[in-house]
Structure formats: structure tokens, C-alpha cells
């Protein structure tokens, strides 16, 4: 999304059209919000099943799956902020300002990251753990996105008035419904496909993850359409555009 809106942002910046610049950036952020919130929530709910499917084979045990799942959960805390942050960085690039993102990156990626990774273990008098690094990474992304949002508002007037808050609320509500549906579907599939006395096969695990993901996706899309989130239709048109172009070439 960041790469897709960069040419338009650059054109509006060169033409000194701040209103159009903010509208284009807001549209990119709206599309990111619609995609990144359900992605984070869906990964959070299905994390144990996904990690088990990908890794829990051979010497990789269920205890290892639990450890990796915990790490994934900690990284997911910063995922939404990381997704929102990228269009903000590209907005400054479009204005030929590479110094601001680099400075914020230095503050967050070095200063805040090291602070969050080292200080908590030092205060509690314990050794540095891998979970500390995951938490520090999520805090780093959160800090980077919030600072970039503040700078955007300070220098360009921000992206208020484009319904980002309302859309985020809709995406959050739909994602919670999706999470419940996906979790119930995964438990139901596990119970239906469970074979007493034997470990589940890769095929069974794939059916559980794939089936739950598809049901969750259907619930999310349905909820967003019921709440009249037009971005879902826009993303659908973008995904179907290659097929339309292919049909035209064949015709």
C-alpha cells in the first residue's frame, strides 16, 4: 500500500496540494487498517495451530510450539503499528524528507529498543530473555508510529476528518467477531478430525488452520460489509483487477 500511494503522494507534494496529499495518505491508511487489524487478530487466535502446522514435526515438540507461540503473540502487539507506520514514512519520502524518518528510526530502533530490552531485566535483577527482545521490538514499532503521527500532524495538519477512527473501530469489531468464529471453528474441526491414540497428521492440521481461517475471513468480510466499509469493496476490486486485465487480453 505504501509503494502504491507513493507516486500520488509525490505528485501532490510537488504540486503543493496539501489537501489532496492528506486525502491520498488517509486513503492508504484506511486500506492498511482494513487489512492489518484482522491479520493481527487472526494470527493471535490461530497462533498455536499455525505454529504447530509449520514447525511441530520431528524434534520440534509441543513445548517448543508454546514457546514460539508466545513470541509470536508478543511481536503481534506491534504489528498494527508497524503497518500504519509504513505509509507515514513514505509520506515524508514523497516530500523529499528522508532526514525525519531516519532520525525517528534512530531514536526508536536504537534508543527506545535498547532501553526497553535492557532496563526491565536490570531492574528485576535477572538475565536478558528472548521475550524481552520481542516486547522491546513491539514497543519500538508503537513508538515509531506514534511519533510519525505526531510529526505528520505538526507539519502537515494530520489526517483528521477522514474517518480513520471510525474505520478502525469497525475493523476492530469485525475482527473480534472473526476471532470468535475462527476459534470456534478450529476447536470444532479439531474435535471432528481427532483420532484417539494418535497425533494429528499434517493434513489434519492444515484442514484445521485453513478451514478456521476461511470461516474467519468470511465473518470479517460480512461484518465489514454490514457496517458499510467501502474499503473492503475497493480491496476486492484491486484483487480482481488482474483477472479483468487477463480476460481483456484473451478476448
N, C-alpha and C positions, 0 to 999 in steps of 0.2 A: 504494500500500500504506500509506503514511504517513497519508494522508487517511482511508483505510478503517478503520484501527485507532484513530484519534483519539477517536471517541465512546466506545469501550470503555475506552480509557486514562483519559479524563476521568471516566467513571463510577467506575472502580476507585479513582482518586485521590481523588474526593470521598467515597467510602465508606471511605477509609483501609484499603484492602485491598492491601497491597504484594505479596503472593504472586500474586494474580490480575493485578495490574498488570504484574509481571515476566513472567508467563506469556503475557499478551497481546502484550507488546512482543517477546518471544522468538519468538512465532509469526509476527509481522510480519517480523522479521529473517530467519526461516527462508525465508519466501516470497521475500523480496528476494534472498537468497543464491542460491536456485534459479534466479532469473531473471537476475541481474546478472552472475554469473560466466560463463555461456555466452554472454551478449550481448557481453561484453568480449572473450572469446577468439575468438568467431566474427567479430567486426568486425576483430580484429587479423589473422586469417588471410586474410580476404577483402577487406581494405582496398584493395589495388591494383585489384582487379576492380570493387569498388563505386565507388571514386573515378573510375575510368575510365568506367564506365557513366554516372555522374551528370554529370561535368564534361568529359571529354576529347572535345570536339566543337568544330569551328570553330577559333578561335585558341588553344584550350587544348591544349597539346602533351603528349607522354609525359613530358617533363622536369617539367612542371607537376604531372602526376599523381604523380610520385615525391616532389615537394616536399610536396604536400598529404597524401600517404600517411604521410610521416614525421611531420608534425604530428599526424595522427590517432593514430598509434602512441603518441606522447608524451602526448597527452591521455588515451588509454585506460589509462595507468598509474594514473591517479587515479579512473577510472570506478567501480571496485568500491567504493572507499572512499566516493565520493560517494553511491552508492546506499545503503550501510549507514548513512551519516551522517544521512540524512533522517528515518528513524524515531526515531533518538536525539534529534534536535532536537524532533520532535513529542512525544516522551515528556516533555520538560521543559515544553513548552507545555501539555500536559494537566495538569500540576501547577501551572499558572498562574505558571510561572517563565520569563519572557521575557528576563530580565537575563543569565542564564548563557549561552544560545546567542548573544546579541548580543555579550557580552564575548569569548567564544571566537571568534566571527566577526571581531571587530575585530583580535584577536591574529593570527589566521591569514590573513584576507583582506587585511590591510594589512601587518602586521609581517612574518610569515613569507614572504608572497608577494613583497614588495619586497626582502627580504633575499636570497631565492633568485634573484630576477631580476637584481639589480644586482651582488651580491658576486662571483659567478663570472666575469662579464666583466671586472670591475675587477681581480681577482686575476691573470687571464691577460692583462691589458692589451690588450683587444680591444673592439670595438664591441658594443653590445647587439644580439642577434639574436632573431628571432621564435621560434626553438626554445627560447631561454632563458625566454620567457614561458610556453610550453606546459609546460616542466618545472616552473617555479615554480607554475603552476596545479595540476598533479598533486600536488606536494609540499604545497601548501596544503590540498587535499582530504584527503590522507593524515593530515596533522597535525590537522585539524579532527575527523575521525572518531576518531582515537586519543585525543585529549583528551576528547571527549564520552564515549567508552567508559570512560575512567578516572574521570571525574566521576560517571558513572552507577554505577559500582561503589562509589565512595567514598560517595555519598549514598543509594543505594537497594540496595546489595548486589550490583549487576550482574545479569547474565542467565546466570550459570553454571548448569550442571546441566540445561540444556535441549537438549543435543546439537548446539549450533551448530557446534562444531569438527568433529565427525564429519560433519555435513551438508556443511560447506564442503569437506571432503576428498573426499566422494563427488561433489560438483558439479565439483570440480577434475579428478578422474579422468575423469568422464564428458565434461567439456569438452575434455580433451586427446584423447580418442578421437574426439569430434566434430570437433575441429580437423584431425586427420589425415584423417578421412573426407571432410570438406569440401574440404580442399586437394587430395586425390587426385581427387575428383570434378570440381573446377574445371579441373585440368590435363587430365583425360580429356576433358571437354566441349570445352575449347579445341582440343585435338588433333583431335577428331572433327568440329568445326564449322569448322575453319580452312580458309580459301580462299587458296591460294598466289597471291601477287601483288596482293592487295587487303586493305585494312584491314577489320577486323571491323565488322559493322553493329551498330546499337543493339539490334536484335532478338537477334543472336547474343550480345552482351554480357549482355543481360537473361536469356537462357536459361542462360548460364554462372553468373551470380550467383544466380538463382532456383533452378536445379537443385542447385547446391552447397549453398545454404542449406537447402533441404528435406531433402537427404540428411543434412546435418549435424544438423539438428533431429531427424530420425528416430533417428539414432545416439545423440544425447544422451538423448532420452526413453527409448529402450530400455535404455540403460545405467543410468539412474536408477531405472527400474522393476525391473531385475535386482538393484540394490542396495537395493531396498525403501524408496525415498524417497517417503514418503506425500504430501509437499508437491506432487509432480507431479500426483497424482490430485486434490488439493484445488484446484490451479490449473485443471485441466481442468473440474472441476465449476463453478468460478466463470465460466469462459468459456462453458460450455454453459447456464448459468442463464437468460440472456436468451431463448435458443431454447425452453427449457422453459416460461417465462412466456408466450411468444408462442403456443405450442401450446395452453396452457390458455385463453387469451383467444379463440383461434379456435374451440376446442371449446365 
